[in-house]
Amino acid sequence: MHSNVTLVLEFLADLYESGRSFSSINIHRSMLSSTLEPVNETSIGQHQLVRRLLQSIYVLNPPKPKYVKTWDLNLVLNYLSSLGPNENLELKTLSHKLTILLALSTFLRVSEIASIKRSSIIFSEAGVQFSLGKPRKTQKSGPLSMFSLKYLPDPLLCPVNCLGYYVYVTDPLRSQNSNHLLISNIKPHHSVTSTSLAIWIKSVLLKAGISNEFGAHSTRGAASSKAAAAGIPIEEILKRADWAKESTFSRFYRRVIASSIDSVVLSRRLRFCSSSFKVTLKVEGRAFAYNCWVVLEIA
């Protein structure tokens, strides 16, 4: 357990040479800091040489965004509309619909959606207000974050309408231990975890025709990119999504929405015809080749 700066530097450098990402190497650095003895009353991870090595690795291999582009929000909205009125949905489908509507309208992380307390929900003529059950990821102090949503003209896509009916249906089913908003679809209807909510969102994305490469967390990028494209002020997007800097949004979340051709491919509702042609796009210095087709929609 004795700290040896030279061995630590060699270990971290070997991780870089083996192709590990900066974030992975940084996690190893944190592990060593919490495990090994300090050097001159300084944790090994904060040693000047270790910090300089990590800075160099960051420059040579900076963190890369998970997605080059994001999916078209209209695919999901069209799918949700096709489900029909909330009153006609079984509890499982209603739960899935509410979860993704909350994710898209609030930019909340899955863990934050899971923390919403049932007791905090207050409906009004304008909409609904609720608070999270735990601090947000970047919150160090202060009260828990409050959110408000207004009614939307389309009742099939209104998160407030969906939330209101969900509360009406689930309140009689809740056990004494179900103090969170979202509960399981089977008895004894306990509060669900963030892992379950991620599975619910992923299920909706797949049914809407979104590529399997996108996970539940991609809702933050898809919704915020759509909002930015619609002219919503960046300051409002950053505040709602809990991003401290615009650079975080631009680098990791703001993405070009999939083209109409990509949307056609993902929707699984079309048949292809005519000959194919190749298109090469350059995004952030990287080239991506696509085989494209002229397509006709089958009603």
C-alpha positions, 0 to 999 in steps of 0.5 A: 500500500506504499505510494510510489509515484514512478510506479503509478505513472508507469501504470497510468501510461500503460493504460494509455498505451493499451488504448484506454479512454481518458475517463477510464484512466481518470477513474483508475487515478481516483481509485489509486488516490483513495487507496494508496498513502499520500505523498508529502500530505498530498494524495497520489492522484493530485501529485504534480507529475500525475496531474501533468500526465493526465493533462497530457493524456487529455490533450492526446486523447480527449473524451469523445461524445458517444453519438455523432448524431441524434435521433429524430424526435418526431419518430417517438412523438408519432409513435406515442400519438399512435397509442391513442388516448391515455384512458385506453392504455394498460398500466405498462404502456402508460408507465412507459409513455409517461417516463419518456414524456418526462425525459423529453420535456424536462431533460432529466436524467433517468436517476432523477426521474426515478427520484420524483416524489409522489407527495411533491406533485401539485396540479393547477389550471396551468399545469403541474409542479413537482420536485426531485427526491435528491440533489441533482448531479452537479448540485452541492447545496441548497433546496431540491430542484423544482420543475413545472410543466404546462398543458400542451394543446395535443392531449395525446402528447401532453406530459401533464395529461399523462401524469394526471391520469397515471396518478389517478390510476396508480394511487389506489395501487400504491403500497406504503413503501411506494413513495416515489411517483413511478411504481412497478407494473406488478404487485406489490407495486414498489417504487422502480429503480433507474435501471428499470426506467432506462429499460422502459425508455429503451423499449419505447425507442425501439418500438418507435423505430430508433436504432438500437445504438441509442440508449435511454440517456440519449433522450437528453441530447435528442430533446435539447438538440431539438429545443436548440434547433427550435430557437429556445435560448441556450441559457434556458436549455442549460438550466433545465438540463443542469449543464454548467457550461455551454461547451458541455452541451455543444461537445457531448449533447448537441447533435445534428438530428438524423436526416430524412433518409436516416429517419426513413431507414429507422422507422421500419415502415417503408419499402426500398426501391430504385438504385442506391447511391453513396454519400460521404459526410464529414463531421468534426473532421471524421468522414462517414459513408452512407449508402442511400436509396430512393424510397416510397412509403407504403400506407 
